[in-house]
Amino acid sequence: MTLNETFSIDLNLPREKIAAELSAFLARAAELACVPVSGFRVGAAALGASGRVWLGANLEFAGLPLNFTVHAEQAAVLNARSHGETKLLALAVSAAPCGYCRQFLRELGTPLDIVLNGRILPLDSLLPEAFALGGAKEALLSRARDFSLLSACAADETAQVAAEASYSPYTGTKSGVALRCASGRVFCGCLLESAAYNPSLTALQSALTLRALERAQADPVAEAVLAESGPAPLRALFASLMLRMAPGADVRFTAV
Protein backbone atom coordinates (compact mmCIF):
# COMPACT_ATOMS: atom_id res chain seq x y z
CA MET A 1 0.00 0.00 0.00
CA THR A 2 1.46 3.34 -1.05
CA LEU A 3 0.46 6.89 -1.83
CA ASN A 4 -0.16 6.07 -5.49
CA GLU A 5 -2.85 3.46 -4.85
CA THR A 6 -6.23 4.69 -6.08
CA PHE A 7 -9.31 4.48 -3.86
CA SER A 8 -12.73 5.96 -4.55
CA ILE A 9 -16.28 6.16 -3.19
CA ASP A 10 -19.54 6.60 -5.07
CA LEU A 11 -20.75 10.08 -4.10
CA ASN A 12 -24.34 9.11 -4.93
CA LEU A 13 -24.51 6.84 -1.90
CA PRO A 14 -26.39 7.98 1.24
CA ARG A 15 -24.34 10.21 3.52
CA GLU A 16 -24.11 7.59 6.27
CA LYS A 17 -22.96 4.93 3.79
CA ILE A 18 -20.27 7.27 2.45
CA ALA A 19 -19.08 7.91 6.00
CA ALA A 20 -18.92 4.18 6.73
CA GLU A 21 -16.95 3.44 3.55
CA LEU A 22 -14.56 6.29 4.26
CA SER A 23 -13.96 5.02 7.80
CA ALA A 24 -13.12 1.59 6.40
CA PHE A 25 -9.86 3.05 5.03
CA LEU A 26 -8.56 4.12 8.44
CA ALA A 27 -6.76 0.88 9.25
CA ARG A 28 -4.91 1.07 5.91
CA ALA A 29 -4.02 4.69 6.58
CA ALA A 30 -2.70 4.01 10.08
CA GLU A 31 -0.30 1.43 8.64
CA LEU A 32 1.49 4.33 6.93
CA ALA A 33 2.25 6.06 10.24
CA CYS A 34 5.88 6.65 11.20
CA VAL A 35 5.98 7.05 14.97
CA PRO A 36 9.48 6.44 16.42
CA VAL A 37 8.78 8.82 19.33
CA SER A 38 5.21 8.16 20.51
CA GLY A 39 4.40 4.75 19.06
CA PHE A 40 0.83 6.07 18.64
CA ARG A 41 -0.56 5.51 15.14
CA VAL A 42 -3.28 7.73 13.70
CA GLY A 43 -4.94 7.27 10.32
CA ALA A 44 -6.99 9.72 8.29
CA ALA A 45 -8.91 9.38 5.04
CA ALA A 46 -10.06 12.43 3.08
CA LEU A 47 -12.85 12.28 0.51
CA GLY A 48 -12.44 14.64 -2.42
CA ALA A 49 -15.13 16.12 -4.64
CA SER A 50 -13.68 13.87 -7.34
CA GLY A 51 -14.84 10.85 -5.35
CA ARG A 52 -11.26 9.78 -4.69
CA VAL A 53 -10.01 8.93 -1.21
CA TRP A 54 -6.70 10.29 0.03
CA LEU A 55 -4.94 8.60 2.94
CA GLY A 56 -2.83 10.25 5.61
CA ALA A 57 -1.03 9.21 8.77
CA ASN A 58 0.92 10.87 11.56
CA LEU A 59 4.63 11.20 10.86
CA GLU A 60 7.31 11.78 13.48
CA PHE A 61 10.96 12.45 12.72
CA ALA A 62 13.51 10.96 15.11
CA GLY A 63 16.07 13.45 16.32
CA LEU A 64 13.95 16.50 15.49
CA PRO A 65 11.66 18.57 17.77
CA LEU A 66 8.12 17.32 18.25
CA ASN A 67 6.71 20.42 16.56
CA PHE A 68 8.15 19.07 13.31
CA THR A 69 5.61 16.23 13.51
CA VAL A 70 2.97 16.08 10.76
CA HIS A 71 -0.49 15.07 11.93
CA ALA A 72 -2.60 12.50 10.07
CA GLU A 73 -5.24 15.07 9.10
CA GLN A 74 -2.57 17.35 7.65
CA ALA A 75 -1.00 14.45 5.75
CA ALA A 76 -4.34 13.46 4.18
CA VAL A 77 -5.02 17.05 3.06
CA LEU A 78 -1.49 17.35 1.71
CA ASN A 79 -1.86 14.04 -0.15
CA ALA A 80 -5.09 15.28 -1.79
CA ARG A 81 -3.63 18.68 -2.67
CA SER A 82 -0.49 17.15 -4.16
CA HIS A 83 -2.64 15.13 -6.54
CA GLY A 84 -4.66 18.10 -7.77
CA GLU A 85 -7.76 17.71 -5.56
CA THR A 86 -9.40 21.12 -5.20
CA LYS A 87 -12.16 20.35 -2.69
CA LEU A 88 -12.68 17.96 0.21
CA LEU A 89 -16.11 16.81 1.37
CA ALA A 90 -15.31 14.68 4.40
CA LEU A 91 -12.43 13.51 6.54
CA ALA A 92 -12.51 10.30 8.59
CA VAL A 93 -10.09 10.01 11.51
CA SER A 94 -9.16 7.22 13.88
CA ALA A 95 -8.72 9.63 16.82
CA ALA A 96 -10.42 12.92 17.61
CA PRO A 97 -8.70 15.81 15.80
CA CYS A 98 -6.63 17.96 18.14
CA GLY A 99 -7.12 21.73 18.22
CA TYR A 100 -4.01 22.15 16.08
CA CYS A 101 -5.58 20.11 13.27
CA ARG A 102 -8.99 21.73 13.59
CA GLN A 103 -7.33 25.11 13.05
CA PHE A 104 -5.36 23.78 10.07
CA LEU A 105 -8.50 22.29 8.48
CA ARG A 106 -10.23 25.66 8.72
CA GLU A 107 -7.99 26.82 5.87
CA LEU A 108 -10.01 24.62 3.50
CA GLY A 109 -12.58 27.42 3.49
CA THR A 110 -15.54 25.12 2.77
CA PRO A 111 -17.82 22.94 4.94
CA LEU A 112 -16.20 19.67 5.94
CA ASP A 113 -17.71 16.59 7.61
CA ILE A 114 -15.51 14.98 10.24
CA VAL A 115 -16.25 11.26 10.58
CA LEU A 116 -15.30 9.89 14.00
CA ASN A 117 -16.41 6.61 15.58
CA GLY A 118 -19.49 6.39 13.34
CA ARG A 119 -20.55 9.99 13.94
CA ILE A 120 -20.64 12.73 11.31
CA LEU A 121 -19.66 16.08 12.81
CA PRO A 122 -19.38 19.38 10.91
CA LEU A 123 -15.93 20.87 11.38
CA ASP A 124 -17.52 24.14 12.52
CA SER A 125 -19.09 22.31 15.46
CA LEU A 126 -15.62 21.17 16.58
CA LEU A 127 -14.08 24.63 16.32
CA PRO A 128 -16.61 27.25 17.48
CA GLU A 129 -15.49 30.88 17.39
CA ALA A 130 -12.45 29.89 15.34
CA PHE A 131 -9.49 32.24 15.13
CA ALA A 132 -9.13 33.86 11.72
CA LEU A 133 -7.13 36.56 9.99
CA GLY A 134 -8.88 38.70 7.41
CA GLY A 135 -7.65 39.20 3.90
CA ALA A 136 -7.25 35.61 2.66
CA LYS A 137 -8.49 35.54 -0.94
CA GLU A 138 -7.97 31.84 -1.57
CA ALA A 139 -8.35 28.53 0.22
CA LEU A 140 -5.80 25.88 1.02
CA LEU A 141 -6.70 23.76 -2.02
CA SER A 142 -7.06 26.66 -4.47
CA ARG A 143 -3.63 26.05 -6.02
CA ALA A 144 -3.74 22.27 -5.81
CA ARG A 145 -1.41 20.73 -8.36
CA ASP A 146 -0.64 17.14 -9.29
CA PHE A 147 3.01 16.90 -8.27
CA SER A 148 3.26 13.35 -9.61
CA LEU A 149 3.46 14.93 -13.08
CA LEU A 150 6.81 16.48 -12.08
CA SER A 151 8.54 13.18 -11.42
CA ALA A 152 10.73 13.44 -14.52
CA CYS A 153 11.78 17.06 -13.92
CA ALA A 154 15.12 18.17 -12.49
CA ALA A 155 15.15 18.98 -8.78
CA ASP A 156 15.74 22.70 -9.32
CA GLU A 157 12.75 22.99 -11.67
CA THR A 158 10.56 20.91 -9.38
CA ALA A 159 11.38 23.10 -6.38
CA GLN A 160 10.50 26.21 -8.39
CA VAL A 161 7.13 24.79 -9.45
CA ALA A 162 6.38 23.71 -5.88
CA ALA A 163 7.21 27.18 -4.57
CA GLU A 164 4.72 28.75 -6.97
CA ALA A 165 2.05 26.35 -5.65
CA SER A 166 2.49 27.55 -2.06
CA TYR A 167 -0.55 28.49 -0.01
CA SER A 168 0.67 31.59 1.81
CA PRO A 169 -2.11 34.17 2.05
CA TYR A 170 -0.77 35.55 5.34
CA THR A 171 2.92 36.15 4.62
CA GLY A 172 3.09 35.93 0.82
CA THR A 173 6.13 33.66 1.12
CA LYS A 174 6.83 31.24 -1.73
CA SER A 175 8.71 28.15 -0.61
CA GLY A 176 9.22 24.86 -2.42
CA VAL A 177 11.46 21.87 -1.70
CA ALA A 178 12.51 19.05 -4.00
CA LEU A 179 14.16 15.93 -2.59
CA ARG A 180 15.83 13.66 -5.14
CA CYS A 181 16.51 10.22 -3.70
CA ALA A 182 19.30 7.84 -4.63
CA SER A 183 16.88 5.87 -6.84
CA GLY A 184 16.15 9.01 -8.85
CA ARG A 185 12.66 9.50 -7.42
CA VAL A 186 11.83 13.12 -6.62
CA PHE A 187 9.45 14.24 -3.87
CA CYS A 188 8.44 17.88 -3.65
CA GLY A 189 6.49 19.96 -1.20
CA CYS A 190 5.37 23.54 -0.73
CA LEU A 191 4.51 25.85 2.13
CA LEU A 192 0.96 25.54 3.52
CA GLU A 193 0.13 28.32 5.97
CA SER A 194 -2.40 28.55 8.79
CA ALA A 195 -3.86 31.76 10.19
CA ALA A 196 -2.61 30.64 13.61
CA TYR A 197 0.87 30.11 12.11
CA ASN A 198 1.97 27.14 14.24
CA PRO A 199 -0.18 24.57 12.35
CA SER A 200 1.51 25.65 9.10
CA LEU A 201 3.47 23.02 7.17
CA THR A 202 6.86 24.01 5.82
CA ALA A 203 7.84 22.94 2.31
CA LEU A 204 10.32 20.48 3.82
CA GLN A 205 7.67 18.86 6.03
CA SER A 206 5.41 18.57 2.99
CA ALA A 207 8.09 16.87 0.88
CA LEU A 208 9.10 14.51 3.68
CA THR A 209 5.45 13.61 4.27
CA LEU A 210 4.88 12.59 0.65
CA ARG A 211 8.11 10.57 0.75
CA ALA A 212 7.01 8.82 3.95
CA LEU A 213 3.53 8.04 2.62
CA GLU A 214 5.26 6.33 -0.31
CA ARG A 215 7.27 4.33 2.23
CA ALA A 216 10.45 5.59 0.60
CA GLN A 217 12.35 6.48 3.80
CA ALA A 218 14.90 3.77 3.02
CA ASP A 219 15.70 5.52 -0.27
CA PRO A 220 18.30 8.06 0.92
CA VAL A 221 18.05 11.70 -0.11
CA ALA A 222 20.90 12.54 -2.49
CA GLU A 223 19.90 16.06 -3.47
CA ALA A 224 17.80 18.69 -1.69
CA VAL A 225 16.82 21.97 -3.32
CA LEU A 226 14.97 24.86 -1.67
CA ALA A 227 13.40 27.53 -3.90
CA GLU A 228 12.16 30.47 -1.91
CA SER A 229 11.31 34.14 -1.59
CA GLY A 230 9.38 36.19 0.93
CA PRO A 231 9.39 37.33 4.55
CA ALA A 232 9.04 33.93 6.29
CA PRO A 233 11.90 31.86 4.86
CA LEU A 234 12.90 28.31 5.71
CA ARG A 235 16.45 28.84 4.47
CA ALA A 236 17.96 29.62 7.88
CA LEU A 237 17.04 26.12 9.08
CA PHE A 238 17.09 24.11 5.86
CA ALA A 239 20.79 23.26 5.67
CA SER A 240 21.01 22.22 9.32
CA LEU A 241 17.85 20.09 9.06
CA MET A 242 19.10 18.33 5.94
CA LEU A 243 22.50 17.76 7.59
CA ARG A 244 20.65 16.00 10.38
CA MET A 245 18.41 13.89 8.13
CA ALA A 246 20.62 13.34 5.07
CA PRO A 247 24.23 14.26 5.89
CA GLY A 248 25.54 13.21 2.48
CA ALA A 249 22.99 15.13 0.40
CA ASP A 250 23.84 17.94 -1.99
CA VAL A 251 21.92 20.90 -0.53
CA ARG A 252 21.20 23.95 -2.68
CA PHE A 253 19.14 27.14 -2.64
CA THR A 254 17.58 29.07 -5.48
CA ALA A 255 15.44 32.19 -5.63
CA VAL A 256 11.87 32.17 -6.94
N, C-alpha and C positions, 0 to 999 in steps of 0.2 A: 504494500500500500504506500503510495507516494502522492505528492502534490498534484501530479499530472493525471491521476485517475479521475474519470468523469462520473459524477453522480448527479441525478436529477429527480425532481418530484413533479407530478402533474398538478399544476396550479388550479385545475378545475375541481379538484377534490374538495370535500368539506373542510372547513378551517381546522377542526379537531383532528381529522385524518392527516392533514398536512403536518400538523404539530407532532403527531405520533410518528410519522415517517421521518421527520427531521430529527427527532430525538433518538431514533434507532441508529443514527450515525455516530452518536457520542462515544461509544466504546471504541470504534475505529479511530476517532479523532484523538482520544486520550492515549492511544498507543504511540502517537507521534510526539508525546511530551518528552522533554529533555530536562530532568529535574535532579541534577547532582547535589543540590543544596538541600531542598526540602523533602524530596521523595514523594511529593504530593502531585498526582497527575490530574489535570483538568482538560476536558475536551469541549470544543465548541463547534457548532455546525451552522453556517449562515446560509439562508435561502435567498437567492437573487431573483430579481424580476424576470430573468431569463429562464427560471425554473431550475437552474443548476445549483448544486449544493457545494459549499466551500468549507473545508475543514480547517480547524485551528487547534493549537494546543499550547500550554504554557511552556516557555523556554527559559531556562536558567543557564548562566554562563559561569562555570567554575573559575574562581580567581578574580572575578569582577564584582563590583558592588551590587547589592540586591536591586537597586533602582534601575539596573540595566536589564532586569528581567522583562520579558514580553509576556503579557497575559493571553490566555487562550482566546478571549473575545477579540483582542487586538489582532492576533494572528489570523483569525478567520476573516476579519474585515480586510486585512492586508492581502491575504490570499485572493479574495474576491476582486479587490481593486487591481491587483497585479495581473489579473486575467481579463481586464476590461469591463468588469461588472459595474454598472453605473447606479444601481439601486438595490437595496436589501429590503426584504419584506419581513423576515423573522430570523431570530437567532436562538438556537437551542444551546443550553449550557448544562454541564454536569454538576456545577456548584453555583450557588447564588453569585451573581456579579458583584464585585466589590465596588465601592464608591468611585475608585479610580477608573474602572472600566465603564461605569455608567456615565461618567463625565466624558470619556473618550467617545462613547457611542453617540452622544448628543451631537457630535460634529456631522453625523449623517444627514441631519437637517430634515428628515422625513419620519413619519410614524414607524415604529418598529415593535413587533411582538417579541417578547422574551418568553421562551418556552422553558419552564423549569419544573421538574417533577410532575409532569402531566398538566400543569397549569399554564395558561396563556396570559401574560401580564404585559400591558403596554409599557414601554420604556418610561414614558412620562410619569406613570404611577410609581415607578421605582426611584425617580429623581425629581421630586416636587421642588418648586422654586429653584430650579437649576441655575448655576452661575453661568453668565454669558457676557461676552464682549460684543458691543455693537460694531457694525461695519463690515462683517463678513458677507461677501457677495457670491460665494460659492459654497458647496458642501464637500465633505471629505471625498466623495466618489466622483465629483464633477470632472476631474481630469484622469479618471481611470484609464489605464492603458495596458494592453496585453504585452507584458515584458517578455513572454516566451518567444515573441517574434524577433527579439534582439539577440537571440542565442548565438548567432553567427557573427555578430558585430565585434569589433575590437573593444577592449575594456574602456579606453578613453572615450570613444563614441557612445558607448552604453551609459557611462556615468553622466555624460552631458544630457542625453535623452531623459535619464531618470531625474536629473536635477530640474529639468523643465516641467516634469510631471508632479513636482512637489505640491503639497497642499499646505500653504503657509499664508493664510489670510491675515494673520496677526502681526507677523514680523516682515513678511515679504521676502524672506530668505529662500534661495534656491539651493538645494543640496542633494546630490546624487552620488551613490557609491556603486562601483562595480567590482566584484570579487571574481577573479579568474582562478579556477582551481587547477591542480596539476593535470587533471584529465582533459582540460580545455573547456570545461563547462563554466559558464559565466552566470553569476547571480547578481542582480542589481536591486537597489532599493532607494527610496526617496524619503524626504522629510514629510512627516504627517503631524501637523500641529493640533493642539487642543487649546481652547480658550483659557483653561486653568494651567497651561504650560507643562506641568509635571507629567501628565499622561501622554505628552507628545512622544512620537517615535522618531528617533534620529534615522538618517539614511543608512547608517551602519547597522542599527538594530533591524531595520527592514530587510536589508540584504541577508543578514545572518539568519533571520527568521525563515525566509524562503529557502535558504540552503538547508536549514535544519528540517523543515517540513518535507524536503526531498530526501531526507536521511543521507545527506552527503557530507556529514561532518568528518568522515574518515578520508575524504578527498581534500588534501591540504591546500590552503590558499597560497598561490604562487605570485599573484599580482593583485594589488588593491589600489584603486584609483578613486579619488574624491574630487568631484566637480562642484564648485560652490561659489556663491556670492551672496552678500546680504549681511544684516546686522547681528545675526545669531549663528555664527559659524561653528562647525564641528572641528575645524582644522586643528585647533589648539590641542585637542585630545586624540585625534585620529591616529597619528603616528605612534603614540605611546600605547594606545589600545591594540593596534595591529601588532606591535612588537610583543605584546603579551600573548595574543592569540595565534599569531603566525609569524614567529621571529625571523623566518627566512624569506618572507614575502618582499617583493619589490613594491614599495609604497610611493605613490605619486600624487601630486595635486595639480588641478587645472582650473582655470577660471571659467565661469559660465558667461 
